[in-house]
């Protein structure tokens, strides 16, 4: 879009008289005014939505000057082109529609994270891990490639491993500040209780097991009746078996089982990604 700035001057004015021109904001943005070094001085009054913003203090721009020649009709007209196209820029905005939310996936599955952004110019999409770890990508041959960042609206993770779990940042930028980002969580901790209900004879030993998958490593503990935390000591013994960097089995052993031990027991795992619980009942 090109704009022509035209001013009609009184014929009685000479070429060294000052002329004030009112310039309004278009679409919320001030036009950029450039001009040649002629001898007609011009100052600009700025307006917006048909309201004058600088009634008493016009903005003087002595670098913009133009000569107003006298035409045969005895009228002086000042006309100059603004030789700079109107440029409308819009900062980036991540659109919920078309952008992934938090995802839960089993190990070994394929996951696709999507991010859609609007703005002018069209924003670039960059992916990073929040914890600074590498992003693991696989090519069509299944070969693993590690990168610090990935450019593109879709991040495809093949055969997801636990080490790939965590928070991913979708960052949209188009050189119009500010850049924006969205945090997308991948795979919260999970717990699995093999047996939901266990019958234990009075006076015998009860053994409760809970399988935990979590990355980063989780804090895990046992509750009775959903409130009372069970500590190791006395008739209770809590241990764990580390299976891998993200898998463990936590075991609660209750010796000399009696009626007071009847109730609901909950295995809890929590880390920075969330919280998971597994519940079983002793009778």
Buried (B, 14 or more C-beta within 10 A) or exposed (E): EEBEBEBEBEEEBEBEEEBBBEBBEEEEEEBEBEBEEBEBBBBBBBBEEEEEBBEEEBBEBEEBBBEBEEEEEEEBBBEBEBEEEEEEEEBBEBEEEEBBEEBEBEBEEEBEBBBBBBBEEEBBBBBBBBEEEEBBBBEEEEEEEEEEEBEEBEBEBBBBBBEBBBBBBBBBBBEBEEBBBBEBBBBBBBBEBEEEEBEBEEEEEBEBBBBBBBBBBBEBBBBBEEEEEBEEEEBBBBEEEEEEEBBBBBBBBBEEBEEEBEEEBBBBBBBBBBBBBBBBEBE
